[in-house]
């Protein structure tokens, strides 16, 4: 009887080991697939750093533009040219009245 019990127990353990090996195999495949996906996503999403010369040139252009804007704003005569000199009046559709007239009529 002891031999029969041990034989059943060994068969049960063998079946358990086979099941666990199958689970391990499928888990490894899944892990490998996730790792491949991560590698592809990482390549696609990583920021491509510009070469130093391009960054330097862009920075110099930006500084030159800012200096030009500063010069324009510093110059008094040029600042006057930035002021709006005319006003355009818009009418509301269907009323024929200007928005400013509607506000004064209601008040």
Beta strands, then each sheet from edge to edge (+ up, - down):
end
